[in-house]
């Protein structure tokens, strides 16, 4: 019997739960297995040192410590999480700066409908270790501080409104955020070896100033959401306040689509799938459950219109891997000569025909060596 004829298996706390998903184009039978890249094999490295499938090309959008072409804005060091926002016929790409000591923040690059850069500017400054984050349905960017007792900041991609610190979303080592407009919650990951998976329930959807922070609890395989008594995490950290909270080894990226929040954990090289419709948890990818696993050092994650997931590597062999709706995982691109860096900030423009990402430390291996790229090609619609 072929593997995909089986129901997906969820493995949580030593308990295996089988279940099926409905009416989506998500994966058919977790966990994903190694297979061919749907776009074909990677070609020789281009002038930017990037190996891509045939008919795909790359260009450099910005380099840390240098002015973005055609603008007066100097690109930040250590670029990390990012997202795209529609802007008329064009779009805006926002990028975090994972820098400490108040040097963190977020910058934005604006493109016209022909992908020409028309502006670049800061939208958040003076923060710490802005790692990942997430876009909201009301077109703001949630920038998360990956530091003990870190905050979430809500920012304006257009730079017209000042950034606002969202204390109600809790203080912990934030990594990523993924908005779920169906249940009107925002999922949050925590980058700790014993981290938790959270959701924030705003009092009013579209307003993150007040609400309830909850944590996912696993009671012998039965999942539930429990309020965190003290979201400010002091003196007891949020991940230690609720008995039975499900532990995740180093939460990283998060991406929501069609009733499922996909999120990654770097400590065990997994991509998880939280089925919010049925309140169930599955492992969408695990390098220990995949033959000749191409994906290691899992980090940022995003999705394409065709239903494919794209997962960036922190380490590994500097690849962005694709996970297709029929559960095939394969390298989509590989960056050469930058082994002391990590890939991050994966995001598609609104049309889904341009992919943005950064090499956080570039070839130099230092925060000042970051490079932000764009990949163009025949992405599946």
N, C-alpha and C positions, 0 to 999 in steps of 0.2 A: 504494500500500500504506500502511495507517495506521501511525503511528509506533510504537504499542505492539506491533505484530507483530514488531518487531525484538528481538533479544536486547539486554540492557543492554551499554553500552560502558564499559569502565574505561580511564581515561587516566592513565598513570603514567610520569613521566620521559620523555615524548614517545612512549611506546609505547601503542597502543590494543589493549585486550584485550576480546573479546566473551565474555560468559558469561551463563548463566541461573541464577536462584535456584529453590529447590524448597520445596514444602509450607509456605509462609508467605504472609501477606497483605501483605507488603511491596510496594514499588513494582514495577510491571510493566516499565517501560522507562525507565531513566535517560537523561539528566537530566530532572527535572521541568520542565514547561512552564506558562506563565501560563494560568490559566483561572478559572472562577467559584468563589467560596467555596461549598462545599456547604451552608452554612447561610444563604445568601442575601447580598444586599448589606449593607454597613455602613449603619446608621441614623445620625441626627443624634446628636451627643454628649450623653451623659446628664449628670446633676448633677456627676459626678466628672470630666467632660471626656473620657470614653471613648466612642468609637464602637464599637458592637457590632452583630451581626446581630439581627434581630427576635427577641423573646422571651428575650433574654439580659439580665442585669442585673449591676451591679458594686457592690461596697461596699468601703470603706476598712477594712483590718484594723489597721494601725498606721502611725504617723508617727514619723520619726526625732526624737529628743530629747523626745518626749512619752510619757507612760505609756500602755501598752496598756489599752484600756477594761476596767474591772473588775478590774485587777491593779495591783500596785505596781511593775511592771517598766518601765523606760524603754527604748524601742526604739532600737536601735543606728543609727548613721549609715551611709550608703553601703551599704544592703542589696544583696546580690548573689545568688549561687547558693543554691538551696534544694531541699527535697524534703519529701514527706509520708510519715508512718509510721502504720500502723493502731494504734489505742489503744482496745481494747474496741469499743464501738459508735461511738466517735469517732476522732479522728486528731490528729497533731501535725505542724505545719509548722515546719521549721527554716530559718534564714536566716543566711548569712554576712555579716560586716561587712568591707567592703574598705577598711579604714583602716590607716594605717602607724604606725610608732613605737610598737609594742606596744599600739595601741588596737584592733586587730582582734579577731575572735572569732566566736562563733555564738550566736544567741538562738533560742528556741523559743516557739511559741504552741500551746496545747492547746485542742482543740474537743471538745464533746460530740457525741452522735449527731444533734443538731438544728443543728449548726454554731454553737452559742453558744460564745464564748470563755470558758474556765474557768480558764486560768492562762497566764502568760508568765514566762520565766526564762532566764538565761544557761546555756550548756553548754560554752563555751570562752571564755577571755579571755587577753589579754596577747600575742597573736600579731600577724602583720603581713600586710596585704593579702590577707585571706581572700576569694578571688574565687569560684571555683566548687568543685565537689567531686562527690560521688556517694554514693548509698545502697548499703549492702551487704545481701546476703540474710539476714544475721543481725541486721538492724535496728540498724545503727550508721550514722552519717553521717561520711564522709570529707571533711574541710574542708582545702582546698589553699591554700597561700600562693603568690600570684602575685608572687614577688620572686626575684631572683637567689639561688640556693642556698636556696630555700624548702623547707619541709617539708610533709608530709601529717600531719594530726592525725585520729585516730579518736575520735569523740565519741558520747556516749549521748544520744539525743533526749529521754529521760525525765529527764536530769540527775542520775540516781542514782549513776552511776559517773564517776570523773574522766576527762577526756580524756587520750589517750596519743599521744605523738609516734611516728610510724612511720618511723624512720630508714632501714630496709631498702628503703623504696619510693623512695629516691633524693632527692637535693637538686638541684633545678633550678627554673625558673620554672613551677611547677605551675599548671594551670588546672582541668581536670575529671578525674573518675574514673568509670569505668563497670564494674561487676562482671559477669563472665561466669561464671555457675555451671556451665555445661556443660563448659567447659574449665578451670574453677577458676583463673581469672586475673582481674586487674583492669587494664583499659586506662587509660592516662594520657595527657593532652595537655599540650603545652608552648607557652606563649605567648611565642614568639620568632619573628622573621622567618625564621630558619633552624632552627626547632624540629623536634623529632622526635615520633614516635608510639611510645609505650612500652606494655609490659605487665609487671605484677608477678606472679610465680608464687610464691605462698606455699608454704613447706615443708609446712604443714598448712592445708587450706582452713578458713577461719573464724578463723584466727590470723595476723595480719599482722606479727607481731614479727620473723619471719625469712622469707627467701625470696630469689628471684633477680629482678633487674631486667633486662629485655631491651628491645631496640630493634628496630623494623621496618627491615629492610634490603631494598633493591631492587637486584638484580643483573640488569640488562638485562631488566626486566619480571618476573623470578622473585623472589617475596617469601620472606623467611625471618626468623626471630627469632634475634637474636644477643645473648649476655650482655653487659651493660655492665660493663667490668672494675672500675670504681671508682665505685659509685653515689653516693658523697658529693660528687662533682663538683669536687673540689679536689686539685691545682691545675687540672686539665683538666676543663672542663665536660662533662657527660654527653653532650651532643649532638655533641661533637667527638671522642669516644673510639673510635667504631666506623666503619671505612671503609665507604662505600656506604649509610650510614643514609639512609633516605628523608626528604627535607626537606619540611616543611609550613609554610606562611606564616601564622604566628600562630594556633596551636591554641587553640580555645575549648571549647564545650560537648561533652559526650559522653553517649550514651544507648545501652544495649544491649537488644536484643530478638530472640528467635528466631534465634540464630546470627549476627546482624549487629550490629556496633557502628557507629552513626552518630556522626560527630563533625564539627565545623565549624572552618573557618579564616577568620579575618577579613581577612587580607591579600589574598585573592583571592575573597572572598565565595562560598565553596563549602561544601556539605554533602557529606561523604564517607561511603561505606558500606564498611566492612571486613567482608567475608564470611569469618567465622572458620571456617566449615565447609569451604570450598574454598580458603582462604588467598588471597583475591583482593580487589582494591581497585577501587571504582567511584566515580564522581562522581554523587551523587544530585541535586545542584543546583549550578548555576554561573550567576551573573548574566550572564556573557558568552555563554552557550549557551542563554539563555532570552529569548524576545521580550518586550519591555516588562517587565523583571523587577521584581516587587513587593518582593523581599527583598534588602536591602542591609545591610551592617554586621552580618553573621551573628554570633550569640553563643550564649547558652544554648539548649539543645534538650531536649525531652522528648517522650513519646509518650502517646497515648490508647488506651483499650481497642479502639476501632474500627480501629486500625492507623495512624491519622493521626499525623504528626509536627508539633510546634509549635516554631517557631524564633523567638526574640526578637531584636530589632534593637538594636545599640549604635550609635545615630545613625539614619541613614536618615530615614524619617518617623515613627519611634516606633511601629512596628507589631509585633505578633506574627503571624507568617504560618503558615498551615497547608500541609502537603504531604500530599496524600492517597495512599492505596495505589495509585491509578491515575495517579500522577505529575502531579497538578495542584497548582500552588502559587498561593496567593491570600492576601490579608490577612484575618486572622480578627478582629483588633481594632486600633484606632488610638488613641493617647493624644495629645490636643491640648494645646497651651500648655506643653509641657515639652521643647522642642527641645534644651536644654543637658543633657539627662539621657540615660539608656540604660535599656532594659528588660532584666530579668534574673530569675532565680529561678523560671522556669516549672516548675510541678509540679501534678499532679492529686492530689486526695484518693483514698483507696483505692477508693471507689465509682465514681470517674471522672466525677462530676457537678459538681465544683467545681474551678476552675483558679485557682491562686495565682501571683502574679508581683509584682515590685517595679519601680518607677521609681526608679533609684538616687539621683538628685539632685532629683527633682521639678521644680516650677516655678521654684524659686530657683536651680537649677544648682549648688548647694553640697551637700556631703556631709550637712549637717544637714537637708536638705530631702527626704530619701527618703520614699517612700510605698509601702506594701505593700497589694496589692489581692486581692480574691476575685471571680471571675466565676462566676455560676451560670446554668444554662440547659439546654436539651435537647441535651446532647452525645450523639453517636452511641455506642451501646453496642457 
